[in-house]
Amino acid sequence: MAKDTCEVYCYDEEKVTSLQKTINEEEIKNTSGIFKVLADPTRLKVAYALSVEEELCVCDVANIIQASTATASHHLRLLKKQGLAKQRREGKLVFYSLDDEHVRQLIDIAFTHQREEKNNG
């Protein structure tokens, strides 16, 4: 049976060294935080809803995820803390939207990839 391991320590040391120099550990940590936040199905549902609609009130998000406004607020705050969403107040109402087009693209690409995998699998 074939092994899934290399028999050499480093096949292309030049590539490895070059890549090691370009990897910024702080960027890796911050970027992985984005995926951690979106890994929660409820937060991904919220982010998806915000990618479809320009802006949603906390109470509307609560209805979409079938949860309390406190729970919706919690998920929205986490998205905001990670830089994925932003908020604006209008009296007692709080409206959320995605922070920028890059976030919308990230969500769109993830869903497009998943749909393609489903159709190819």
C-alpha positions in Angstrom: 0.0 0.0 0.0 1.3 3.4 -1.0 2.3 5.9 1.8 1.1 9.5 1.8 4.4 10.8 3.0 7.5 12.2 1.3 10.7 10.2 1.4 12.7 13.5 1.3 12.8 16.1 3.9 12.2 19.1 1.6 11.6 18.7 -2.1 12.0 22.4 -3.1 13.8 24.2 -0.4 14.0 27.4 -2.4 10.2 27.6 -2.8 9.7 26.7 0.9 12.1 29.4 2.1 10.6 32.0 -0.2 7.1 31.2 1.0 8.1 31.2 4.6 9.4 34.7 4.2 6.1 35.9 2.6 3.8 34.4 5.3 2.8 37.1 7.8 1.7 35.3 11.0 -0.5 38.2 12.1 -2.3 38.2 8.8 -2.8 34.5 9.0 -4.2 34.8 12.6 -6.6 37.7 11.6 -7.8 35.9 8.4 -8.4 32.7 10.2 -10.6 34.7 12.6 -12.9 35.6 9.7 -13.3 31.9 8.8 -13.9 31.0 12.5 -16.7 33.5 12.7 -18.3 32.3 9.5 -17.9 28.6 10.5 -20.9 29.0 12.7 -24.0 28.0 10.7 -26.2 30.7 12.3 -23.6 33.5 11.7 -23.1 32.3 8.1 -26.9 32.4 7.6 -26.9 36.0 9.0 -24.0 36.9 6.7 -25.7 35.3 3.7 -28.9 37.3 4.5 -26.9 40.5 4.6 -25.2 39.6 1.3 -28.6 39.3 -0.3 -30.2 42.3 1.3 -28.4 45.6 1.5 -29.3 46.2 5.2 -31.4 44.4 7.8 -32.8 45.5 11.2 -31.8 43.3 14.2 -35.4 42.2 14.6 -35.6 41.1 11.0 -32.4 39.1 11.4 -33.9 37.5 14.5 -36.9 36.4 12.4 -34.7 35.1 9.7 -32.6 32.9 12.1 -35.7 32.1 14.2 -34.2 33.4 17.4 -34.5 36.2 19.9 -33.3 39.7 19.1 -30.7 39.2 21.9 -29.3 36.1 20.0 -29.4 37.9 16.7 -27.6 40.9 18.3 -25.0 38.6 19.7 -24.2 37.1 16.3 -24.3 40.5 14.6 -21.8 41.9 17.2 -19.4 39.0 16.5 -19.6 39.7 12.7 -19.0 43.4 13.4 -16.1 42.7 15.8 -14.4 40.7 13.1 -14.9 43.5 10.6 -17.4 41.7 8.5 -20.5 43.9 9.3 -21.2 47.4 10.2 -24.2 49.0 12.0 -26.2 52.2 12.0 -28.7 53.4 14.4 -32.1 55.0 13.6 -33.8 55.9 16.9 -34.1 52.6 18.9 -33.6 50.5 15.8 -30.2 49.1 14.8 -29.5 48.2 11.2 -26.7 46.0 10.0 -25.0 45.6 6.6 -21.9 43.9 5.4 -18.8 46.0 5.9 -17.7 46.1 2.2 -17.9 44.4 -1.2 -15.0 42.0 -0.3 -17.1 40.4 2.4 -20.1 40.0 0.0 -17.7 38.5 -2.6 -16.3 36.1 0.0 -19.7 34.8 0.9 -20.8 34.6 -2.7 -17.7 32.7 -3.7 -18.1 30.2 -0.8 -21.8 29.5 -1.7 -20.9 29.3 -5.5 -18.2 26.8 -4.7 -20.5 24.7 -2.5 -23.2 24.6 -5.1 -20.7 23.5 -7.8 -19.3 20.8 -5.5 -22.8 19.6 -4.8 -23.6 19.4 -8.6 -20.3 17.7 -9.4 -20.5 15.2 -6.5 
